[in-house]
Amino acid sequence: MRIISWNVNGIRAVHGKGLFLPLFKDKPDILCVQETKAQEDVFPQDLKDIKGYKFYLCSAEKKGYSGTAIWTKQEPASVKYGFGKKEFDSDGRTLIADYGKYVLYNIYFPNGGRGPKWVEYKLKFYEEFLKHAEKNRKKGKAVIACGDVNTAHKEIDLARPKENENSTGFLPEERAFLDKLVSRGYIDTFREFNREPGNYTWWDYKTGARARNIGWRIDYFFVNAELKNRLKAAFIMDKIMGSDHCPVGIEIEL
């Protein structure tokens, strides 16, 4: 199976430029999108009706903000829109597709950039995700989690680590959660195949950072350790334009 994840930073803008539908040329089995910024009534109709795919949308209560979507060839046994707690679910950040033997989490994790209380909220959101994922693992289900995590884990994962030691997205407490996630048996799929620096998934628009590859790797696929031998590839699609993020993906036998 080929699964792709992309923070599009506004689905209507990317689609309007003709840069979204080309992702379907190689027929991914599942495509997860974050930061759609479009509620049901304004979401492009032609994207809801792509032949061969079931479509699921989770929108924020606030218009033009956040939101997640999934296109999947195989119909899930069930889909949940959030963790079941309003404090974490009102922004439409989480879509959980249960396929029976495995559960797919498509998440737009919070950004802590608006101040200390937002970092605190981000950390609470992280913990809620882990608690939810662990419940599914205890039920014997495999876990695949993808999306914009909004944190670079290690120094290798951003171009200028020293300059950003006190910046949200690279704070010790944010990085500590990713350490915890790995310690619980979740694998950073990209680093299973690539240990090289200079691989990023987000670049600041304002400074023209993408042309100079001054970026951050903040978009991830994590899978539980039981899936390690089924993981066949993990990749960053940094040639895909249209957002300040680029897509990431995995190939896995399921």
C-alpha positions in Angstrom: 0.0 0.0 0.0 1.1 3.5 -0.8 0.0 6.2 1.7 0.6 9.9 1.3 0.2 12.8 3.7 0.3 16.5 2.9 -0.4 19.7 4.8 -1.9 21.7 1.9 -2.3 25.0 3.8 -5.6 25.6 2.1 -7.1 23.0 -0.3 -9.0 25.5 -2.4 -5.8 27.5 -3.2 -3.7 24.4 -4.1 -6.5 22.9 -6.2 -7.2 26.2 -7.9 -3.5 26.2 -9.1 -4.0 22.7 -10.5 -1.5 21.3 -8.1 -3.6 18.9 -6.1 -5.1 16.4 -8.5 -1.7 15.3 -9.9 -1.1 13.5 -6.6 -3.7 10.9 -7.8 -1.7 10.0 -10.9 0.2 7.3 -9.1 -3.0 6.1 -7.5 -2.1 6.2 -3.8 -4.2 3.7 -1.7 -4.8 6.4 0.9 -4.2 10.2 0.8 -4.3 12.2 4.0 -4.5 16.0 4.0 -4.2 18.5 6.8 -5.1 22.2 7.0 -7.8 22.1 4.4 -9.3 25.4 5.6 -12.6 24.5 4.0 -15.8 23.4 5.5 -18.2 21.0 3.7 -20.2 23.8 1.9 -17.1 25.3 0.2 -15.0 22.2 -0.3 -14.4 21.7 -4.0 -17.1 19.2 -5.2 -14.9 17.6 -7.8 -12.5 16.6 -5.0 -15.2 14.9 -3.1 -16.1 12.7 -6.0 -12.8 11.3 -7.2 -13.5 8.0 -8.9 -12.3 4.9 -6.9 -12.0 6.7 -3.6 -14.1 7.1 -0.5 -13.9 10.6 0.9 -14.0 11.8 4.6 -13.8 15.4 5.8 -13.3 16.8 9.3 -13.7 20.5 9.4 -13.1 23.1 12.1 -16.0 25.0 13.7 -14.2 28.2 12.7 -14.4 28.9 9.0 -11.3 28.9 6.9 -9.2 27.2 9.6 -7.5 23.9 10.2 -9.3 20.8 9.0 -8.4 17.3 7.8 -9.5 15.0 5.0 -8.9 11.4 3.8 -9.3 9.8 0.4 -9.1 6.0 0.6 -9.6 3.2 -1.9 -10.6 0.7 0.8 -13.6 1.7 2.8 -12.8 1.7 6.5 -14.9 -0.3 9.0 -15.4 3.0 10.8 -14.3 6.6 10.9 -14.0 8.9 13.9 -13.9 12.6 13.7 -11.7 13.5 16.7 -10.8 11.9 20.0 -14.2 12.4 21.5 -13.3 15.4 23.6 -14.4 18.9 22.5 -11.3 20.7 23.7 -9.3 18.7 21.1 -11.9 18.2 18.4 -13.4 21.6 17.7 -10.7 22.5 15.2 -11.2 19.4 13.0 -7.6 18.3 13.5 -8.1 14.5 13.7 -9.5 11.8 11.4 -9.2 8.2 12.6 -10.0 5.5 10.1 -10.3 2.0 11.5 -9.6 -0.7 8.9 -10.0 -3.6 11.3 -6.5 -4.9 11.7 -5.0 -1.4 11.7 -6.0 2.1 12.5 -4.9 5.2 10.6 -4.6 8.5 12.3 -4.5 11.6 10.1 -3.7 14.6 12.4 -2.9 18.3 12.1 -1.2 18.7 15.4 -1.4 22.2 17.1 1.2 24.9 16.5 2.6 26.4 19.7 3.6 29.6 18.1 1.1 31.9 19.7 2.6 31.7 23.2 3.1 29.5 26.3 -0.5 28.5 26.7 -0.5 27.2 23.1 2.6 25.1 23.8 0.8 23.7 26.8 -2.2 22.9 24.7 0.0 21.3 22.1 1.6 19.0 24.7 -1.9 18.0 26.0 -3.0 17.2 22.5 0.1 15.0 22.0 -0.7 13.1 25.1 -4.3 12.6 24.1 -3.2 11.2 20.8 -0.8 8.8 22.4 -3.4 7.6 24.9 -5.8 7.0 22.1 -3.3 5.1 20.0 -2.2 3.0 22.9 -5.8 1.9 23.5 -6.0 0.6 19.9 -2.6 -1.2 20.3 -3.9 -2.9 23.4 -6.9 -4.1 21.3 -4.3 -5.8 19.0 -4.6 -3.2 16.2 -1.6 -1.9 14.3 -1.2 1.9 14.3 -0.2 4.2 11.5 -0.1 7.9 12.4 0.6 10.7 9.9 0.4 14.4 9.5 1.9 17.7 10.4 3.4 17.1 13.9 4.6 20.7 14.1 7.9 19.7 15.8 11.3 18.8 14.4 12.5 15.9 16.5 16.4 16.0 16.2 19.0 18.5 15.2 19.2 16.7 11.8 15.6 17.6 11.2 16.0 21.3 10.7 18.6 23.5 8.9 19.4 25.8 11.9 19.0 23.9 15.2 21.1 26.2 17.3 19.2 29.4 16.2 15.9 27.7 17.0 16.6 26.2 20.5 14.1 28.5 22.0 11.6 28.4 19.2 8.3 26.5 19.3 8.6 23.5 17.1 12.0 22.7 18.6 11.5 23.3 22.3 12.9 20.6 24.6 9.5 19.7 25.9 8.1 19.3 22.4 11.0 17.2 21.3 10.7 15.2 24.5 7.2 14.0 23.5 8.7 12.6 20.2 11.3 10.8 22.3 8.5 9.4 24.4 6.6 8.3 21.3 9.7 6.4 20.0 10.3 4.9 23.4 6.8 3.5 23.4 7.6 1.6 20.2 6.6 4.0 17.4 8.9 4.2 14.5 9.8 7.4 12.6 9.5 5.7 9.2 11.6 8.2 7.2 14.6 7.7 9.5 14.3 3.9 9.0 15.5 4.6 5.4 17.3 7.9 5.4 19.8 9.3 8.0 21.0 12.2 5.9 20.6 15.9 6.8 18.9 18.4 4.5 15.6 16.5 4.2 12.8 18.9 5.1 9.1 19.1 4.7 8.3 22.7 5.6 9.9 26.0 4.5 9.0 29.6 5.6 7.2 31.4 2.7 8.2 34.9 3.9 11.9 34.4 3.7 12.0 32.3 0.5 13.5 29.5 2.5 12.5 26.7 0.1 14.8 27.9 -2.7 17.7 27.8 -0.2 16.4 24.6 1.5 16.4 26.3 4.9 13.7 24.1 6.2 12.2 21.9 9.0 11.1 18.2 8.9 7.8 18.4 10.8 5.6 16.1 8.7 5.9 12.5 9.7 4.6 8.9 9.4 4.9 6.9 12.6 4.0 3.2 12.8 4.1 0.8 15.8 7.1 -1.5 16.0 5.1 -4.5 15.0 4.8 -3.1 11.5 8.5 -2.6 11.0 9.1 -5.6 8.8 6.1 -4.6 6.7 7.5 -1.2 6.0 9.0 -1.1 2.5 9.7 2.6 1.9 9.4 6.1 3.3 9.9 9.2 1.3 9.6 13.0 1.1 8.1 14.5 -2.1 10.0 17.8 -2.0 9.4 18.5 -5.7 5.7 18.9 -5.2 4.8 22.6 -4.9 1.6 24.4 -3.9 2.0 24.7 -0.1 4.7 25.7 2.4 4.8 22.0 3.2 5.5 19.1 0.8 3.9 15.7 0.9 5.5 12.7 2.6 4.6 9.0 2.2 5.2 5.4 3.0 4.9 2.0 1.2 3.8 -0.8 3.5 2.4 -4.3 3.2 -1.0 -4.5 5.0 
